[in-house]
Amino acid sequence: MITPGHQVFRGLDGGWRYATPDERFVRIDGPDEVLAMVADPPHDPGPRFAQLVAALTDRGVLVTDVAAAPPVARVRVEGSGPVADRVCELVGGSADTEPEVVVSVAGWLPDEEWCARDAELREQVVALPERPATTELPAARTEFFGQSVPGVFKWLDLHFGRTPRELSLQRYDHVPPGGGRFDLPAELLPRCWREKKTGTTDVMGRLRWDQPSLTIRTEFFKPEKGRYLHPQWDRDDPANRVNRVITHLEAALLQGFPETFAWCGSKVRIAKQIGNAVPVGLSSAIAGQVLQRLR
């Protein structure tokens, strides 16, 4: 049964999540944040709660063992927006009932549109050469407003790599998907990381195929700046690991730029254009919400 004080959920990272009797709630955790919270249940959460957990599990958000429990007749969902609406739909709750269990939404839940875009993006990245053939942009130039600039570049022009040192390659090889600098053995840690025991968990991090990307910054081509290693990494097969940072093209795809987008500028300037951009999908979602409120 699910009760406060017992091991209840296991996140995708394999770590158990706990709810102690003093906390008086049961957390539903995703890999990076709390997804929902069941607060102060008067008795064991029941089938509606288990349905929520099952729905999250089906979507790859949770990996858990949920047993049947006594029924809970009333569930209230607190929060707003599409995530809260979806959780409310899953558990059959509402915002105006006197609850026996409260589900407070505080995170992200993938929907069909996100899953479809995720599958499309993965296909695009997998189709790209794992090892870029060059480290440079093509030697092309064009003129804008009377000024000569590098470009115009499209698609595979931006799929160029870097030339990391052997020490960097050894570090990359130790980092699994979702991991970072804390996965490195002591002999590969620089002094600054050895002395910093907490924080900066995304440094030297590797992306995951099954999770949204973290923020793409203007220096995404430097793994010491964040979680920018290619997501392909096989624990049992070292030959099936892509030990490099994402390319400019892969970063542009994560930001939602279309394949036909035209780029101008040096490698650094194009990286700034990519990192400083508001992701296309986010812009569209915000505009859609504003439009709904104006109607």
C-alpha positions in Angstrom: 0.0 0.0 0.0 1.0 3.6 -0.5 1.5 5.3 2.8 3.5 8.3 4.0 6.7 7.1 5.4 7.3 4.3 3.0 9.4 4.0 -0.1 6.9 4.8 -2.8 8.4 6.1 -6.1 11.5 5.5 -8.1 12.5 8.2 -10.6 14.0 7.6 -14.0 17.4 8.1 -12.5 16.9 5.0 -10.3 16.8 6.9 -7.0 14.1 6.2 -4.5 11.9 9.1 -3.3 10.8 9.2 0.3 7.9 10.8 2.2 8.4 10.8 5.9 5.6 10.9 8.5 6.7 14.4 9.5 6.3 15.7 5.9 2.7 14.6 5.8 2.7 14.3 2.0 3.7 12.0 -0.7 5.7 13.4 -3.6 5.5 12.4 -7.2 8.9 13.2 -8.6 10.1 13.5 -12.2 13.8 13.3 -13.1 14.4 17.0 -12.4 11.5 18.4 -10.4 8.4 17.6 -8.4 5.5 16.7 -10.8 2.7 16.5 -8.3 2.1 16.2 -4.5 -0.5 14.3 -2.6 -0.9 16.3 0.6 -2.0 15.0 4.0 -4.2 12.1 3.0 -6.4 10.9 5.9 -5.8 7.3 4.9 -4.0 5.4 2.2 -4.4 6.9 -1.3 -6.5 4.8 -3.5 -7.3 3.8 -7.1 -7.6 7.4 -8.4 -4.1 8.2 -7.1 -2.8 4.9 -8.5 -4.4 5.9 -11.8 -2.4 9.1 -11.8 0.8 7.2 -11.1 0.0 4.6 -13.7 -0.6 7.4 -16.3 2.7 9.1 -15.5 4.4 5.7 -15.6 3.0 4.9 -19.0 4.4 8.2 -20.3 7.9 7.3 -19.0 7.8 9.9 -16.2 7.8 7.5 -13.3 9.1 4.0 -12.8 7.2 2.6 -9.8 5.5 -0.3 -8.1 2.0 0.8 -7.0 -0.2 -1.6 -5.2 -4.0 -1.4 -4.8 -5.2 0.6 -1.9 -8.6 1.6 -0.3 -10.7 3.9 -2.4 -10.5 7.6 -2.3 -13.7 9.2 -3.3 -12.7 12.9 -3.6 -9.6 14.3 -5.3 -8.9 18.0 -5.7 -6.4 19.2 -8.2 -4.6 22.4 -7.4 -2.8 24.4 -10.0 -3.6 25.8 -13.4 -2.7 25.4 -17.0 -2.5 22.3 -19.3 -0.5 20.2 -16.9 -3.1 20.6 -14.1 -5.9 20.1 -16.6 -4.3 16.8 -17.7 -3.7 15.6 -14.2 -7.3 16.5 -13.3 -8.5 14.4 -16.3 -6.3 11.5 -15.2 -7.5 11.3 -11.6 -11.1 12.5 -12.2 -10.6 15.3 -9.8 -12.0 18.9 -9.7 -11.1 22.2 -8.1 -14.3 22.7 -6.1 -14.6 19.5 -4.1 -14.0 18.9 -0.5 -11.0 16.6 -0.9 -9.7 13.5 0.8 -6.6 13.8 -1.3 -5.1 17.0 -2.8 -2.9 16.8 -5.9 -0.9 20.0 -6.3 0.6 20.2 -9.7 4.1 21.6 -9.8 5.8 20.3 -12.9 5.8 19.1 -16.5 3.8 16.3 -18.1 4.4 15.3 -21.8 1.4 15.4 -24.1 0.8 13.9 -27.5 2.0 16.9 -29.3 5.3 16.9 -27.3 5.8 13.2 -27.9 5.3 13.6 -31.6 7.7 16.5 -31.8 10.2 14.5 -29.7 10.0 11.5 -32.0 10.5 13.8 -35.0 13.5 15.5 -33.4 15.1 12.2 -32.5 14.8 11.0 -36.1 16.4 14.2 -37.3 19.4 13.8 -34.9 19.8 10.1 -35.5 19.9 10.7 -39.2 22.9 13.1 -38.9 26.5 11.7 -39.1 27.6 10.8 -35.6 31.1 12.1 -36.4 31.0 15.4 -38.3 33.3 15.5 -41.3 34.7 18.9 -40.6 35.3 21.4 -37.8 34.7 24.5 -40.0 31.9 26.3 -41.8 32.1 26.4 -45.6 34.1 29.2 -47.1 31.1 31.1 -48.3 30.4 34.8 -48.0 27.5 37.1 -48.8 26.7 40.8 -48.5 24.1 42.4 -46.3 23.6 46.2 -46.1 26.9 46.7 -47.9 28.9 44.5 -45.4 30.5 41.2 -46.3 29.7 38.4 -43.8 30.2 34.6 -43.7 27.3 32.7 -45.2 24.6 31.9 -46.3 24.7 28.5 -44.5 22.0 25.9 -44.3 21.4 22.5 -42.7 24.5 20.3 -42.8 26.7 23.4 -43.1 26.1 23.8 -39.4 27.0 20.1 -38.5 30.6 20.6 -37.7 32.6 19.3 -34.7 35.4 20.3 -32.5 38.8 18.8 -31.7 38.7 17.9 -28.0 41.8 16.9 -26.1 42.3 13.3 -25.1 41.6 14.2 -21.4 38.2 15.7 -22.5 37.3 12.5 -24.4 38.1 10.4 -21.3 35.8 12.6 -19.3 33.0 12.4 -21.9 33.2 8.6 -21.9 32.3 8.4 -18.2 29.2 10.5 -18.4 25.9 8.7 -18.9 22.6 10.3 -20.1 21.4 12.7 -17.4 24.8 12.6 -15.7 27.4 15.2 -15.3 30.6 16.1 -13.5 29.8 14.0 -10.4 30.1 10.8 -12.6 33.8 11.5 -13.3 36.4 9.5 -11.4 38.6 11.5 -9.0 41.6 11.2 -11.3 39.8 13.0 -14.1 38.4 15.9 -12.0 40.1 19.3 -12.3 41.0 20.9 -9.1 38.1 23.4 -9.2 35.5 20.5 -9.4 37.2 18.5 -6.7 36.9 21.4 -4.3 33.3 22.2 -5.2 31.3 19.4 -3.7 27.8 20.8 -4.5 26.0 22.7 -7.3 26.7 23.1 -11.0 25.2 19.6 -11.5 24.8 20.1 -15.3 28.4 20.9 -15.9 29.9 18.2 -18.3 26.4 16.8 -18.6 24.9 14.5 -21.2 21.5 15.0 -22.7 18.8 12.3 -22.6 16.9 11.0 -25.5 13.7 10.7 -23.4 13.6 14.1 -21.7 13.4 17.7 -22.8 16.6 19.5 -23.4 17.9 21.9 -20.8 18.4 25.5 -21.8 20.5 26.0 -24.9 23.0 28.8 -24.0 25.2 30.7 -26.3 28.2 28.5 -25.5 26.5 25.2 -25.9 29.6 24.0 -27.8 31.5 23.9 -24.5 30.6 21.0 -22.2 31.9 22.7 -19.2 29.1 25.2 -19.6 26.2 22.8 -19.1 24.5 19.6 -20.3 25.5 19.6 -23.9 27.0 16.2 -24.6 25.3 14.1 -27.3 22.6 11.8 -25.7 23.9 8.6 -27.3 25.7 6.5 -24.7 25.5 2.7 -24.1 26.6 1.5 -20.7 27.4 -2.0 -21.9 28.9 -1.1 -25.3 31.6 1.7 -25.3 31.6 1.5 -29.1 28.0 2.8 -29.1 28.8 6.1 -27.4 28.9 9.5 -29.1 31.5 11.3 -27.1 31.2 14.9 -28.3 29.2 18.0 -27.7 26.1 18.7 -29.8 26.8 20.6 -33.0 25.4 23.9 -34.0 22.9 22.1 -36.2 21.7 19.9 -33.3 21.4 22.9 -31.0 19.4 24.7 -33.7 17.0 21.7 -34.0 16.6 21.7 -30.2 15.6 25.3 -30.3 13.0 24.5 -33.0 14.6 26.1 -36.0 13.4 24.5 -39.3 15.7 22.7 -41.6 15.3 25.5 -44.2 16.5 28.3 -41.9 19.4 30.4 -43.4 22.3 31.4 -41.2 25.0 34.1 -41.6 28.0 34.9 -39.4 31.0 33.2 -37.8 30.7 30.0 -35.7 30.6 32.1 -32.5 28.0 34.5 -33.8 25.8 31.8 -35.1 26.0 30.1 -31.7 24.9 33.4 -30.1 21.9 33.5 -32.5 20.9 30.0 -31.5 21.4 30.4 -27.8 19.8 33.8 -27.5 16.7 32.8 -29.5 13.4 32.0 -27.8 12.6 28.4 -28.8 10.1 28.4 -31.7 7.7 26.1 -29.9 7.7 28.2 -26.7 7.0 31.4 -28.7 4.1 29.6 -30.4 2.7 28.3 -27.1 2.8 31.7 -25.4 1.2 33.3 -28.5 -1.5 30.7 -28.4 -2.3 31.3 -24.7 -2.4 35.1 -25.3 -4.7 34.6 -28.2 -7.1 32.5 -26.1 -7.2 35.2 -23.4 -7.9 37.9 -25.9 -10.9 36.1 -27.4 
